[in-house]
Amino acid sequence: MYFVQSLLKKYTMKTILQKISLFVLAAVAALSVHAQTVEVSVTIFNVKNIIENNGQFDASSYQDLIQGFFPLDVTIKNTGSSTLTLTKVAGKYINLSGTGASDFTIDESTLTGTIAAGSSESFKVAISPSATNGAGKLVTLNLTSNDPSDNTYSGSIKYTFTNKTTAVTKASEIGLSLYPNPSNDGKMHVSAENVEVERIVVSSVSGQTEEFASKEFTTSLKGLLLVRLYTNKGVVSEKIIIQE
């Protein structure tokens, strides 16, 4: 009470309120400076999945379907107001850990190490030839930066491989094409040049699958789908859209 009376003798109420306002604004500004600047995300089935620091993206529901999206683009976005600088650890910007660390390889050749405010850069994650099958496996992406909030980022992806394929080639790379794409009625045709197609598996994001033996097929699934074609040249994949 004495402190308040002293202030009132020294300053007017208006002056006191102004000083309090300045103090609050300074506190808010200090918090803003320390806002998180690193945002890491992966996009699967056209859905952006943000992996929070010390968080986890559970992709295990996709089962082996997720293999069709590799090499996977992982995006680092600088959501802050100043330049984000990545620091190499053991000669790399991105280091893997966890039970699934040996299942993947990183191509960070597209990373410059410096990301301007509001900008982003991406790197690729590919399935390693030494990858093994397993359920509930975990791979953690680790990076170090000048993020004032937390200079060490660690985000994990949980996944399951039951029928691991080290390299899923795009259909076009071996002379296969699917059309029309997009399709209005689910009717698809596979054009093959010197390639024998043994079976076709169509999968949706919800985990539904349909299998076909003919190069002309009609799927009842809708939306963005992954088509895996088993051929005499290996397993290839292609994304198609069946309009709803």
Protein Blocks (a to p, Z undefined) as FASTA:
>chain_A
ZZmmmmmmmpcfklmmmmmmmmmmmmmmmmmmmpcfbdcdddeehiacdddehiacdfkl
nmmmlmmmpccddddddfbfbdcddddeehiabdcedjklmmpccdfklpgoiacehiac
dddddddfkbccdehiacddddddfbfkbmcdcdddddddfbdcfbdcdfklnopacddd
ddfklpacdddehiacfbdcdddfkopacddfbfbdcdfbecjdddddddfebccddddd
ddZZ
